[in-house]
Structures are given as C-alpha cells and as structure tokens.
Amino acid sequence: MGLEDRRDQEPDVYQPAEDSQLLADTATDRLTGDELVLEVGTGSGYVAGRIADETAARVIASDLNPHAVRQARAANVETVRADLVAPFRDGVFDAVAFNPPYLPTDPENEWDDWMEHALSGGEDGRAVIDPFLETVGRVLAPDGVVYLLVSSLTGVDAVVERAGEEGFSAVAVADESFPFETLTVLELHR
C-alpha cells in the first residue's frame, strides 16, 4: 500500500510500517528491560507498545499530533502531547527511541495536514532530526542511549556527523534495504 492509499485510510496518524518494525525490533533486542524509555513521535503507539510488551521497561510516548496521542492511549500506551522532548525533566530517560519524519520534501509539494508532519523531513530530510539531536541529550540519563531511525534518503553520514556535533558517538546497529531506500537504526551514546 502506497503513502497516497495510507493517507486516505488513516489521514491523521502514521501507522506502523517497515521503519516502525525495524525500530521496535532493534530497541526490544537491545534494551535490558528495566529502563525508563521515551518514544518520541509515537504515532499509533506501535513502537512504544512493543517495547512495553516485550521488555520490563516503563515506556512513555510523546507526539505533537493530538490524533496520535488519542490513538496511542487507546492502545494502552502512556502518552503525552509534546513537541520532541520539550516537557520532560533533565536526565531522566535511560533510552529514547525516535522514528522521525525523514522524507525529503519539496516545500512546493507539501500538504498541510498531520500526515505531512509525520512524513516530511523538509528539503534535506533532517528538519526534525536536527532539532531532536540538539535537545535529546538534555533528557538522557548519564549512561542513556538513543535509538534513531534514519533513511538513506536523508543521508545517514550527515546525521552521524550532526550527532557528533551534539556530543554523541553513533554506531549503526540495524539496517534493512528496500528498492528505494535503506533504513538504519543508529545507536547514539554520549
């Protein structure tokens, strides 16, 4: 099912796709289970729900989209309406997972709706990733880790470089190739 079909079926909330599954699989495999985890941009709540169900971690999810917050809550995910990590206290999360909007989008062709917010990463695909990298360190515990999903369309090396500018080391811990892109989960440490 293409994005146009998905937009017609679920016009307000990003539903799980290959990127969601890769991030959920990676996070559940790598977390020890007793962490406090934040999933930023939860959409339907799929990734947060998988982490909560498959580990002993306590998971809090956030999304800017009020429709996503409602859907995730309906799936029994503890969810807060938030812009990235803005409302959260300093140094509290052992792990943060994020499947950001990463598709490079021509500003002339953007739609003005919630699905566009879930998909569009701006002209270079990093319009949401860069502010996230600037702010996520504030909410991480001293030994905290970030699981960030990135597309080859966005430029994995550019994201790794930007993460380095924010004091993170990055290593690719999972990837999956598709005909049009490769998805990579970066593990970021300070």
C-alpha contacts under 8 A as a table, 3 or more apart, distances in Angstrom:
res1	aa1	res2	aa2	distance
1	M	5	D	6.11
1	M	6	R	6.64
2	G	5	D	5.33
2	G	6	R	6.24
3	L	6	R	4.89
3	L	7	R	5.91
4	E	7	R	5.10
4	E	8	D	6.48
5	D	8	D	5.17
5	D	9	Q	6.41
6	R	9	Q	5.08
6	R	10	E	5.81
6	R	11	P	7.31
7	R	10	E	5.38
7	R	11	P	4.61
7	R	12	D	7.77
7	R	115	M	6.97
8	D	11	P	5.60
10	E	13	V	6.02
10	E	14	Y	7.29
10	E	15	Q	7.42
11	P	114	W	7.49
11	P	115	M	6.23
12	D	67	H	6.30
12	D	68	A	7.41
12	D	113	D	7.47
12	D	114	W	5.24
12	D	115	M	5.51
13	V	43	G	5.71
13	V	44	S	6.38
13	V	65	N	7.70
13	V	67	H	6.34
13	V	68	A	5.29
13	V	71	Q	7.95
13	V	114	W	6.91
13	V	115	M	6.18
13	V	118	A	7.65
14	Y	43	G	5.16
14	Y	44	S	6.29
14	Y	68	A	7.68
14	Y	115	M	6.38
14	Y	118	A	6.21
15	Q	43	G	6.63
15	Q	44	S	5.61
15	Q	46	Y	7.96
16	P	19	D	7.59
16	P	20	S	5.31
16	P	21	Q	6.97
16	P	44	S	7.07
16	P	46	Y	6.36
17	A	20	S	5.29
17	A	21	Q	6.36
18	E	21	Q	5.16
18	E	22	L	6.19
19	D	22	L	5.20
19	D	23	L	6.26
19	D	99	N	7.25
19	D	149	L	7.33
19	D	183	L	6.83
20	S	23	L	5.28
20	S	24	A	6.09
20	S	46	Y	7.34
20	S	47	V	6.29
20	S	99	N	6.89
21	Q	24	A	5.09
21	Q	25	D	5.94
21	Q	47	V	7.32
22	L	25	D	5.18
22	L	26	T	6.07
22	L	174	A	7.70
22	L	175	D	7.70
22	L	176	E	7.69
22	L	185	V	7.65
23	L	26	T	5.20
23	L	27	A	6.04
23	L	47	V	7.10
23	L	97	A	7.68
23	L	98	F	7.99
23	L	99	N	7.16
23	L	147	Y	7.48
23	L	148	L	7.80
23	L	149	L	6.42
23	L	185	V	6.55
24	A	27	A	5.26
24	A	28	T	6.01
24	A	46	Y	7.95
24	A	47	V	4.94
24	A	48	A	7.74
24	A	50	R	6.34
24	A	51	I	6.65
25	D	28	T	5.41
25	D	29	D	6.12
26	T	29	D	5.19
26	T	30	R	6.17
26	T	173	V	7.67
26	T	174	A	6.74
26	T	185	V	7.47
27	A	30	R	5.24
27	A	31	L	5.88
27	A	51	I	6.98
27	A	97	A	7.45
27	A	147	Y	6.89
28	T	31	L	5.58
28	T	50	R	7.42
28	T	51	I	5.47
28	T	54	E	6.46
28	T	55	T	6.51
31	L	35	E	7.47
31	L	55	T	7.41
32	T	35	E	7.14
32	T	55	T	7.29
32	T	56	A	7.90
32	T	57	A	7.93
33	G	55	T	4.60
33	G	56	A	4.21
33	G	57	A	4.55
34	D	55	T	7.67
34	D	56	A	5.34
34	D	57	A	4.69
34	D	58	R	7.34
35	E	56	A	7.59
35	E	57	A	4.78
35	E	58	R	6.44
35	E	93	F	7.59
35	E	94	D	5.48
35	E	95	A	6.99
36	L	57	A	5.82
36	L	58	R	5.03
36	L	59	V	6.06
36	L	60	I	7.82
36	L	92	V	7.55
36	L	93	F	5.29
36	L	94	D	5.35
36	L	95	A	6.65
37	V	57	A	6.67
37	V	58	R	6.13
37	V	59	V	4.72
37	V	60	I	6.23
37	V	93	F	5.68
37	V	94	D	5.97
37	V	95	A	4.79
37	V	96	V	5.61
37	V	97	A	7.55
38	L	48	A	8.00
38	L	59	V	5.81
38	L	60	I	4.94
38	L	61	A	5.57
38	L	62	S	7.50
38	L	93	F	6.55
38	L	95	A	6.40
38	L	96	V	4.70
38	L	97	A	6.31
39	E	42	T	5.96
39	E	47	V	7.52
39	E	48	A	6.01
39	E	59	V	7.25
39	E	60	I	6.37
39	E	61	A	4.64
39	E	62	S	6.28
39	E	96	V	5.65
39	E	97	A	4.69
39	E	98	F	5.83
40	V	61	A	5.99
40	V	62	S	5.04
40	V	63	D	6.25
40	V	84	L	5.96
40	V	85	V	7.26
40	V	96	V	7.19
40	V	97	A	6.29
40	V	98	F	5.11
40	V	99	N	7.56
41	G	61	A	7.38
41	G	62	S	5.63
41	G	63	D	4.42
41	G	64	L	7.09
41	G	84	L	7.14
41	G	98	F	6.45
41	G	99	N	6.85
41	G	100	P	6.72
41	G	118	A	7.98
42	T	45	G	4.96
42	T	46	Y	7.23
42	T	47	V	6.94
42	T	48	A	6.85
42	T	61	A	5.81
42	T	62	S	5.82
42	T	63	D	5.63
42	T	68	A	7.24
42	T	69	V	7.91
42	T	72	A	7.40
42	T	98	F	7.84
42	T	99	N	7.99
43	G	46	Y	7.55
43	G	63	D	6.60
43	G	65	N	7.77
43	G	68	A	4.84
43	G	69	V	7.27
43	G	71	Q	7.79
43	G	72	A	6.96
43	G	118	A	7.80
44	S	68	A	5.67
44	S	69	V	7.78
44	S	71	Q	5.65
44	S	72	A	5.04
45	G	48	A	5.42
45	G	49	G	5.82
45	G	61	A	7.32
45	G	68	A	7.69
45	G	71	Q	7.23
45	G	72	A	4.35
45	G	73	R	7.73
45	G	75	A	6.92
45	G	77	V	6.32
46	Y	49	G	5.13
46	Y	50	R	6.13
46	Y	72	A	7.72
47	V	50	R	5.17
47	V	51	I	6.24
48	A	51	I	5.18
48	A	52	A	6.12
48	A	59	V	6.23
48	A	60	I	7.32
48	A	61	A	6.31
48	A	77	V	6.83
49	G	52	A	5.11
49	G	53	D	5.95
49	G	59	V	7.97
49	G	75	A	7.65
49	G	76	N	7.75
49	G	77	V	6.03
50	R	53	D	5.07
50	R	54	E	5.82
51	I	54	E	5.34
51	I	55	T	5.74
51	I	57	A	7.10
51	I	59	V	7.19
52	A	55	T	5.66
52	A	56	A	6.59
52	A	57	A	5.88
52	A	58	R	6.30
52	A	59	V	5.86
53	D	56	A	7.62
59	V	77	V	7.77
59	V	78	E	7.00
60	I	77	V	7.29
60	I	78	E	5.24
60	I	79	T	5.85
60	I	80	V	7.55
61	A	77	V	6.99
61	A	78	E	6.07
61	A	79	T	4.57
61	A	80	V	6.25
62	S	69	V	7.19
62	S	79	T	5.37
62	S	80	V	4.76
62	S	81	R	5.53
62	S	82	A	5.60
62	S	83	D	7.77
62	S	84	L	7.34
63	D	66	P	7.36
63	D	68	A	6.58
63	D	69	V	6.15
63	D	79	T	7.68
63	D	80	V	6.74
63	D	81	R	5.19
63	D	82	A	5.41
63	D	83	D	6.63
63	D	84	L	7.27
64	L	68	A	7.91
64	L	69	V	7.83
64	L	81	R	5.35
64	L	82	A	4.97
64	L	83	D	5.16
64	L	84	L	7.55
65	N	68	A	5.28
65	N	69	V	6.43
65	N	81	R	7.07
65	N	114	W	6.63
66	P	69	V	5.01
66	P	70	R	6.30
66	P	81	R	6.57
67	H	70	R	5.18
67	H	71	Q	6.23
68	A	71	Q	5.03
68	A	72	A	5.98
69	V	72	A	5.25
69	V	73	R	6.06
69	V	79	T	5.98
69	V	80	V	6.71
69	V	81	R	6.22
70	R	73	R	5.16
70	R	74	A	6.13
71	Q	74	A	5.05
71	Q	75	A	6.46
72	A	75	A	5.03
72	A	76	N	6.64
72	A	77	V	5.38
72	A	78	E	7.66
72	A	79	T	6.65
73	R	76	N	4.98
73	R	77	V	4.94
73	R	78	E	6.16
73	R	79	T	6.00
74	A	77	V	7.30
82	A	85	V	6.86
82	A	86	A	6.56
82	A	87	P	6.60
83	D	86	A	5.84
83	D	87	P	7.91
84	L	132	F	6.45
85	V	88	F	5.81
85	V	132	F	7.72
85	V	135	T	6.92
85	V	136	V	6.44
85	V	139	V	7.18
88	F	139	V	6.62
89	R	92	V	6.33
89	R	139	V	6.08
90	D	138	R	5.29
90	D	139	V	4.36
90	D	140	L	6.95
90	D	141	A	7.89
91	G	137	G	7.99
91	G	138	R	6.09
91	G	139	V	4.42
91	G	140	L	4.52
91	G	141	A	4.16
91	G	142	P	6.81
92	V	139	V	5.70
92	V	140	L	5.79
92	V	141	A	5.18
93	F	96	V	6.79
93	F	139	V	6.00
93	F	140	L	4.83
93	F	141	A	5.34
93	F	144	G	6.67
94	D	140	L	6.08
94	D	141	A	5.36
94	D	143	D	6.97
94	D	144	G	4.43
94	D	145	V	6.41
95	A	140	L	6.92
95	A	144	G	5.38
95	A	145	V	4.78
95	A	146	V	5.57
95	A	147	Y	7.53
96	V	136	V	7.98
96	V	140	L	7.62
96	V	144	G	7.97
96	V	145	V	6.51
96	V	146	V	4.75
96	V	147	Y	6.19
97	A	146	V	5.82
97	A	147	Y	4.65
97	A	148	L	5.97
98	F	146	V	7.88
98	F	147	Y	6.36
98	F	148	L	5.08
98	F	149	L	6.39
99	N	148	L	6.23
99	N	149	L	5.05
99	N	150	V	7.50
100	P	118	A	7.46
100	P	119	L	7.83
100	P	121	G	7.83
100	P	128	V	6.73
100	P	129	I	6.48
100	P	148	L	7.79
100	P	149	L	7.01
100	P	150	V	7.76
101	P	117	H	7.01
101	P	118	A	5.23
101	P	119	L	4.42
101	P	120	S	5.21
101	P	121	G	4.95
101	P	125	G	7.42
101	P	128	V	6.62
101	P	129	I	7.77
102	Y	119	L	6.30
102	Y	120	S	5.94
102	Y	121	G	4.24
102	Y	122	G	7.76
102	Y	125	G	4.55
102	Y	126	R	6.20
102	Y	127	A	7.96
102	Y	128	V	7.65
102	Y	129	I	7.60
102	Y	150	V	7.02
102	Y	151	S	6.80
102	Y	153	L	7.80
102	Y	154	T	6.18
103	L	119	L	5.94
103	L	120	S	5.09
103	L	121	G	5.00
103	L	122	G	7.28
103	L	124	D	7.99
103	L	125	G	5.07
103	L	151	S	7.91
103	L	153	L	6.82
103	L	154	T	6.79
104	P	120	S	6.32
104	P	121	G	5.31
104	P	122	G	5.40
104	P	123	E	4.97
104	P	124	D	5.09
104	P	125	G	4.06
104	P	126	R	7.78
104	P	153	L	6.99
104	P	154	T	6.63
105	T	109	N	7.06
105	T	110	E	6.78
105	T	120	S	5.79
105	T	121	G	6.50
105	T	122	G	5.10
105	T	123	E	5.00
105	T	124	D	7.44
105	T	125	G	7.06
106	D	109	N	5.39
106	D	110	E	6.67
106	D	122	G	7.03
106	D	123	E	5.59
107	P	110	E	5.44
107	P	122	G	7.04
107	P	123	E	6.87
110	E	116	E	6.89
110	E	120	S	7.75
111	W	116	E	5.83
112	D	116	E	6.44
112	D	117	H	8.00
113	D	116	E	5.43
113	D	117	H	6.72
114	W	117	H	5.05
114	W	118	A	6.42
115	M	118	A	4.95
115	M	119	L	6.29
116	E	119	L	5.13
116	E	120	S	5.53
117	H	120	S	5.81
120	S	125	G	6.97
121	G	124	D	6.74
121	G	125	G	3.80
121	G	126	R	5.25
121	G	127	A	5.02
121	G	128	V	6.07
121	G	129	I	7.76
122	G	125	G	5.12
122	G	126	R	6.52
122	G	127	A	5.16
122	G	128	V	7.97
123	E	126	R	7.79
123	E	127	A	7.63
124	D	127	A	7.13
124	D	154	T	6.23
125	G	128	V	7.85
125	G	129	I	7.90
125	G	153	L	7.29
125	G	154	T	4.79
126	R	129	I	4.79
126	R	130	D	5.79
126	R	154	T	6.54
126	R	159	V	7.81
127	A	130	D	6.07
127	A	131	P	7.29
128	V	131	P	5.65
128	V	132	F	6.23
129	I	132	F	5.07
129	I	133	L	6.17
129	I	159	V	7.81
130	D	133	L	5.18
130	D	134	E	6.29
130	D	159	V	7.95
130	D	162	R	7.19
131	P	134	E	4.97
131	P	135	T	6.34
132	F	135	T	5.32
132	F	136	V	5.71
133	L	136	V	5.59
133	L	137	G	7.29
133	L	162	R	7.56
133	L	163	A	6.14
133	L	166	E	6.65
134	E	137	G	7.19
134	E	166	E	6.22
135	T	138	R	5.81
135	T	139	V	7.74
136	V	139	V	5.72
136	V	140	L	6.69
137	G	140	L	5.29
140	L	143	D	7.60
140	L	144	G	5.13
140	L	145	V	7.30
141	A	144	G	4.81
143	D	189	H	7.51
143	D	190	R	7.53
144	G	189	H	6.77
144	G	190	R	7.75
145	V	187	E	6.67
145	V	188	L	5.62
145	V	189	H	5.25
145	V	190	R	7.87
146	V	186	L	7.73
146	V	187	E	5.59
146	V	188	L	4.92
146	V	189	H	6.83
147	Y	185	V	6.28
147	Y	186	L	5.69
147	Y	187	E	4.87
147	Y	188	L	6.55
148	L	185	V	5.48
148	L	186	L	5.15
148	L	187	E	6.60
148	L	188	L	7.67
149	L	183	L	6.91
149	L	184	T	5.69
149	L	185	V	4.40
149	L	186	L	6.27
150	V	154	T	6.82
150	V	155	G	7.76
150	V	156	V	6.23
150	V	159	V	7.84
150	V	183	L	5.84
150	V	184	T	5.28
150	V	185	V	6.23
150	V	186	L	7.31
151	S	154	T	5.30
151	S	155	G	6.71
151	S	156	V	6.61
151	S	181	E	6.52
151	S	182	T	5.82
151	S	183	L	4.60
151	S	184	T	6.21
152	S	155	G	5.01
152	S	156	V	5.76
152	S	181	E	5.60
152	S	182	T	5.24
152	S	183	L	6.37
152	S	184	T	7.71
153	L	181	E	6.30
153	L	182	T	7.89
154	T	158	A	7.92
154	T	159	V	7.91
155	G	158	A	5.32
155	G	159	V	6.49
156	V	159	V	5.13
156	V	160	V	6.19
156	V	184	T	7.69
157	D	160	V	5.02
157	D	161	E	6.10
158	A	161	E	5.05
158	A	162	R	6.14
159	V	162	R	5.00
159	V	163	A	6.04
160	V	163	A	5.04
160	V	164	G	6.21
160	V	169	S	7.81
160	V	170	A	6.03
161	E	164	G	5.05
161	E	165	E	6.41
162	R	165	E	5.03
162	R	166	E	6.57
163	A	166	E	5.12
163	A	167	G	6.54
163	A	168	F	5.25
163	A	169	S	7.00
163	A	170	A	7.16
163	A	188	L	7.75
164	G	167	G	5.03
164	G	168	F	4.81
164	G	169	S	5.83
164	G	170	A	7.49
165	E	168	F	7.32
167	G	190	R	5.84
168	F	188	L	5.76
168	F	189	H	5.23
168	F	190	R	4.49
169	S	188	L	5.56
169	S	189	H	5.32
169	S	190	R	6.14
170	A	186	L	6.06
170	A	187	E	5.56
170	A	188	L	4.54
170	A	189	H	6.61
171	V	186	L	5.49
171	V	187	E	5.36
171	V	188	L	6.70
172	A	175	D	7.48
172	A	184	T	6.47
172	A	185	V	5.79
172	A	186	L	4.46
172	A	187	E	6.22
173	V	184	T	7.55
173	V	185	V	5.86
173	V	186	L	5.95
173	V	187	E	6.35
174	A	184	T	5.66
174	A	185	V	5.18
174	A	186	L	7.42
175	D	182	T	6.79
175	D	183	L	5.34
175	D	184	T	4.18
175	D	185	V	6.20
176	E	182	T	5.64
176	E	183	L	5.28
176	E	184	T	6.64
177	S	181	E	6.16
177	S	182	T	4.15
177	S	183	L	6.27
178	F	181	E	5.27
178	F	182	T	5.78
178	F	183	L	7.96
